[in-house]
Amino acid sequence: MIIKTSSGRLPQSRKDLTSQPTMSRLENAVRPRDLYKTGKTLIDHFISSYPVQPEAIVLDYDDTDHITYGQQELTLFNQYYQDYCYMPLHIYEGLSGKLITTILKPGRRSKQSDVAAILKKLVSYLRKHWPKTMIVVRGDSHFASSDFMLWCKTQPSTGFITGLAGNTKLHELARETIQSAEREFKQYGKPVKRYHSFRYKAGIWNSPQQVVVKVKVSSMGTNIRYIVTNIECIRAKSLYE
């Protein structure tokens, strides 16, 4: 009654004020189609920021934690971050730093198949506006999707570069590069970096892919990292860096 009086309404005879349940109904009225339109608006804004069709763009994508409080819908406990959170997926243009779009997700890491579906829609939409632009998709190792790799083979001027988790087979294929770097460090005592590329096919991949290994040896030990890509016209070091 005090709030109604403060709002210029008579306590008994005037209409009630908006209540918390009314706000809940407003939140629940948002449909998946509305969320899709919101994301598309961000992409349209990104496209319109270019006066002419760019020669090349890089789609950098990653999910990150957004800590939540209270009983928020679809907030989940994330073991890595040791807290309840959402894990929104952010996609930026890697050369300019411009935001392309962002998608709110439950607090768990994105599935490769889900990310592949999003990237296919995004690349296809950008391609309608920029038919001649080279589009390169870049992400961490947990985004290495066999579905997206296969799809890229059917698309013009579309590349991918993602991290790749090391394993025994990869270390064996890179053994000569690893041993060479370790010998050089042992001989001269200065940090060494070596790069090498080779073909590799994981069990779930449709066909072999180009893999680049970076071997860094220093007083801290041997650090071995891999990336996988369908871009083969660039030297290993330049491609990795």
N, C-alpha and C positions, 0 to 999 in steps of 0.2 A: 504494500500500500504506500509506503514511503517513497519507493522508487517511482510508482505511478504518479504520485503528487509532484515529485521533482521533475518529472517529464511533462508536466502540464496536463495530466489526465485525472479525472475524478476517480477516487478509489473504487466506488461501487458501480457507477453508471457508464463509464467509458470503456472502450475495448481494452482487452488485456495486452500487455507487452509481449514481445517475442521471448519465448522460453528456451531453455537449453535443448529440449527435444526438437524444437523447430529447427535449430541449428544443425542437429544431428541428421534431420531429414534432408536438409540442404546438402550436407556432405555426402550422404548416401544417394543423392539424386544424380551424382556424376557417374556417367556410364563409361565403359571402355572406349566407346567411339569418341566421347568428349576428350578423354586422355590422349587418344591418337591424334585428334585435331590440334591439341595443345603442342604435342611434340612436332607435328608437321609445321605449325606456325614458326617454331624456332628454326627449323630447317629452311623455310622460305626466307626468313630474315637473314640467315647465313648466305643463301644464294644471292639475295638482292644486294649484299654488301660488296659484291664484285661488279665493277662497271662493265667488264668483258669476261668472256670465258677464260678461266685460268689454264695455264699449260699443264700444271700438275697440282694435286692436293694430296695431303697425307691425313688419313683418318686415324687419330690416336684415341683409343678407347680403353677405359679401365673402370672398375667399380671400386668404391671406397666406402668407408663406414660413416654413418650418420647416427650418433648415439641418441637413443630415445628415452623418454621418461613417462612413467604412468602406463596405463592400459591402452597403448596405441595399437590399432589393428595391424596385423601382420608384422609386428616387431618381433624379432627372434634373437635368441642368445647366440652370439658368434664366438666360437672357441678361440679363434685367432686374436680377436680384439678383446676377449674376456668381458663382454658387456652386451646388453640388448641394443639392437640397432636396426636401421635399414641399410641396404647396400645399393645405393643409386648407381646406375651406369652412366658415366659421362663420356661424351664423344667430342673431341676438339680437333680443329685443323692444326696439324703439327708444324706447318711452316709459318703461319700467321698467329697462331694461338687463339683463333676465334672459336667461340662455342658453336657447335653444330646442333646438338640436342642433348637432352639428359632424360633419363627414365628412372622413376622411383621404383624400387624393387624390395621385396622382403629381405631380411637380414641374413642372407646366405649367398655364397659365391655363385656367380652366373654359370649355368650349364652351357657347355660348348654348343649344343644344338640350339639353345635359345638365342645365344649371341649370333650364331650363324644366320638364323632367321631374320634377326634385326638388321644385320649388315647387308643381307641380300636385298631387303626392302629399301634400305638407305642408299646403297650404291645404284640400284635400279632407278630410284627417284632422281638422284643427282645426274645420272646418265641422260635422262630425258631432257634436262636443261643444258647439260654440257656434254655433247656427244663425242667431242674430241679430247677431252681432258683425261690425262693419266691419273687414275685413282689408286693410291697405295694405302692398304689397310695395315696398321701396325699395333701390336698388343703384346702383353706378357705371355708366358708359356701356358698358363691355364686357359688361354683363348685359342690355342692351336686346334682348329676344328677341321676334321677330315671332310665334313660336309661343305664347308666354305672353300677348302682347297679344290675340291672337285668342281664346284660351281664356277670358280675363277677361270678354269680351263675353257669355259664356254663363253666368257665375257671378253670383249675387246678392251685393251688398255687398262686392265685391272690386275693389280699385284697385291701380294700380302707379305708381310714380314712379322713373324711372331717368335717369341722365345721358345725354347724347346728344352724340356727337362733332360738332364744327362742320364745315361744308363750304360750298362756294360758293353753293349754293341757299339754305341757311339764312341765310347772311350777307346775301343779296339780300332775303329776306323780312323780315329785321330791320334793313334799311339805314336806314330813317327813324329808328328808335330809336337806332341807333348814331350817326348824324350829329347828331341832336338833343343827345345826351349830350356829344359832342365839342365842339359849338358852345358849350354852356353852360360847359364847363371852360375853353375858350379865353377866354370872356368874363369869367368871375369868378375863375378860377385855383384853385377849390376842388374837391376830389374829388366826382364825380357818380356816382350809381347810378340806372339806369333798368331797368324791367321791362316786358315786353310779351308777349302770347300770340297765337298764330295757329295755323292748321291746316297740317299738312305730311304728306306721304306719301313715305316712302323707297321705293326700287324693290322691295324684298322684303316690304314691309308689305302686309297684306290691305286696309287702308283708311286714310284720313287719321287722324292723331292730334293731340291738343292738345300744342303745344310752347310752352314758356316760355323766353324769353331774358333773361339778366341782363347788362347792359352796365355795366362799371365803368371810369371814365376818371379818371386821376390823373397825377401827374408821372412815374409809372412807365410810362405808356402806356395803351392800350385793351385791357381784358380782357373777352372775350365768352364766356359759358357758356350751355349749353342743357340743359333737361330735357324729357322726354317723359312724358305721363301720360294716363290716361283720366278723371281727376278734373276736372270742368269747373265745379263749383259754388263754387270758391274763387278769390279774386282772385289775379292773377299773382304779386305780391310775396309775399303770405302763403304761397302754395303753394310757391314756390321756397325761401323762408327756412325 
